[in-house]
């Protein structure tokens, strides 16, 4: 896989692998179930979901518990995360950079959580357009800002 930005290379490599190990666990899944229950309560007829930058799938696992019949998909750049994602039944996995992803169909619910802060600023407009193009109903953007991460 070739990369357009330093951020892609960063997440596809060692840092992305280490992130997987730091972000496992039942407490994360439990808090995600609570988080998405509140969000999905505000929606109607969600039967398909795609997550941009899904890592090992903790968000999608939570959504799968709340919407057990939904068609779920994940876009992930890190090959080790993709391996773990593929172990979750019922999730179609696209091993791709978000910047290279080409939607094959629109989904009811498009999710990006904690990923936009890691996108090269020059590529943000493209990602926003891709989120819109991939959605036929809802877009959920869940982000944070942490000034201590600035160098």
URSULGI-V305435 format. One record per residue. RES is the residue in three letters. PHI is phi as a letter, one per 40 degrees, with the letter a starting at -180 (* if undefined). D_LAST is the distance of its C-alpha to the last C-alpha in whole Angstrom. Layout:
BEGIN
<<RES/PHI/D_LAST> <RES/PHI/D_LAST>>
END
This chain:
BEGIN
<<UNK/*/28> <UNK/b/26> <UNK/b/23> <UNK/c/22> <UNK/b/18> <UNK/c/15> <UNK/c/15> <UNK/c/18> <UNK/c/18> <UNK/d/16> <UNK/c/17> <UNK/c/21> <UNK/b/20> <UNK/d/19> <UNK/c/16> <UNK/c/19> <UNK/c/21> <UNK/c/20> <UNK/c/19> <UNK/d/22> <UNK/c/23> <UNK/c/21> <UNK/b/22> <UNK/b/26> <UNK/h/29> <UNK/c/31> <UNK/c/30> <UNK/c/27> <UNK/c/30> <UNK/c/32> <UNK/c/29> <UNK/c/29> <UNK/c/33> <UNK/c/33> <UNK/d/30> <UNK/c/32> <UNK/c/35> <UNK/c/34> <UNK/c/33> <UNK/c/36> <UNK/c/38> <UNK/c/38> <UNK/b/39> <UNK/b/42> <UNK/f/43> <UNK/c/40> <UNK/b/41> <UNK/a/38> <UNK/b/35> <UNK/b/32> <UNK/b/28> <UNK/c/26> <UNK/g/23> <UNK/c/25> <UNK/f/24> <UNK/c/27> <UNK/g/29> <UNK/c/28> <UNK/c/28> <UNK/c/31> <UNK/c/33> <UNK/c/33> <UNK/c/34> <UNK/c/37> <UNK/c/38> <UNK/c/38> <UNK/b/40> <UNK/c/42> <UNK/b/43> <UNK/c/40> <UNK/c/40> <UNK/b/36> <UNK/b/34> <UNK/b/30> <UNK/b/28> <UNK/a/26> <UNK/c/24> <UNK/c/24> <UNK/c/27> <UNK/c/27> <UNK/c/26> <UNK/c/29> <UNK/d/32> <UNK/c/31> <UNK/d/31> <UNK/c/35> <UNK/c/36> <UNK/c/36> <UNK/c/39> <UNK/g/40> <UNK/b/36> <UNK/c/36> <UNK/b/33> <UNK/b/32> <UNK/c/30> <UNK/a/28> <UNK/c/24> <UNK/d/24> <UNK/c/24> <UNK/b/28> <UNK/c/29> <UNK/b/33> <UNK/c/34> <UNK/c/38> <UNK/a/39> <UNK/c/37> <UNK/b/37> <UNK/c/37> <UNK/b/34> <UNK/b/31> <UNK/b/28> <UNK/a/24> <UNK/b/22> <UNK/g/18> <UNK/b/18> <UNK/d/18> <UNK/c/14> <UNK/b/14> <UNK/c/16> <UNK/d/15> <UNK/d/16> <UNK/c/19> <UNK/b/20> <UNK/c/20> <UNK/d/24> <UNK/c/25> <UNK/c/24> <UNK/d/25> <UNK/c/29> <UNK/c/29> <UNK/d/29> <UNK/c/31> <UNK/c/33> <UNK/c/33> <UNK/c/34> <UNK/b/38> <UNK/a/37> <UNK/b/34> <UNK/b/30> <UNK/b/28> <UNK/b/25> <UNK/b/23> <UNK/b/19> <UNK/a/17> <UNK/b/14> <UNK/b/11> <UNK/c/9> <UNK/c/8> <UNK/c/6> <UNK/c/4> <UNK/b/0>>
END
